[in-house]
Amino acid sequence: MNKRLLAIILGLGTALATPHTAASDLIFDANLGGVAGSGLGSVSTVLTMQSPGSGSLESGSVSRSGGADVKSDTGVLASGGTTNVGNVKSGASQTLTQTFGGNGITKASQVAIVFNADEPSGNSVTLTGLQLSVFNGNTDIFDAHLAASVTFPTTFTGIGNQGFVFRLNTAEAATLQGLLTPLSSTDLAALRIGLSASASDATGGPETFNLATITAVPEPGTLLFVGTALVGLGVCGRKRLLNALAA
């Protein structure tokens, strides 16, 4: 095989297996922003938290242990560590792990978290941390995190109405998919998603996070590399054809 053709094919395989633009495990996807909901109890809410008293900081989490949900006022920080400013809401439809099966999720690329900030008049809020965890029974088998805080200058109004979408980057989706593939359909459907989060400049609330199912969108860097490789394959093929005709 032509060495240049072989190099391009190998490069194409690497592009499909390796992320090129992702900066964190969980990434905000502006192209998927504004996903509609219809209020608490109608969307698949995982976590609801609100700043206590007159404060502007909030945090919370929900995980699995002993066959039940464990709710906490402690939430992760993207900068590292945790914060415990509270307060997580514990109503039946406010904070609970959600199953893959209950949300029609069969592939890692479908997993997304919608952040709905309920701020007065759609004011700004900063998400200072977010961790998605997948539980098989009581065991945390997969985690994905924000690499840095994300500030939203304006927000959607209404609780559980619309929000900003976070999804796994290509590498993390592939890692999670490797864990999902060996599972039976029953075991896959029983997997649960929990969350840990924190926010600042949160003067209203409550802030909610719900699980959504999306169609995966390839990252721009991967698309560019794949496109370039395909063009290269076409050029090499044309040159080989011309050389054969000339011989």
Sequence and secondary structure as in RCSB ss.txt:
>XXXX:A:sequence
MNKRLLAIILGLGTALATPHTAASDLIFDANLGGVAGSGLGSVSTVLTMQSPGSGSLESGSVSRSGGADVKSDTG
VLASGGTTNVGNVKSGASQTLTQTFGGNGITKASQVAIVFNADEPSGNSVTLTGLQLSVFNGNTDIFDAHLAASV
TFPTTFTGIGNQGFVFRLNTAEAATLQGLLTPLSSTDLAALRIGLSASASDATGGPETFNLATITAVPEPGTLLF
VGTALVGLGVCGRKRLLNALAA
>XXXX:A:secstr
  HHHHHHHHHHHHHHHS SS  SSEEE GGG  EE   BTTBEEEEEE   TT S EEEEEEEETTEEEEES E
E TTSSEE    B  STTTS  EETGGGT  SGGGEEEEEE   GGG  EEEEEEEEEEEETTEEEEEEE SS E
EESS   STTSEEEEEEE HHHHHHHHHHHTTS HHHHHH EEEEEEEEES  S  EEEEEEE      HHHHHH
HHHHHHHHHHHHHHHHHHHHH 
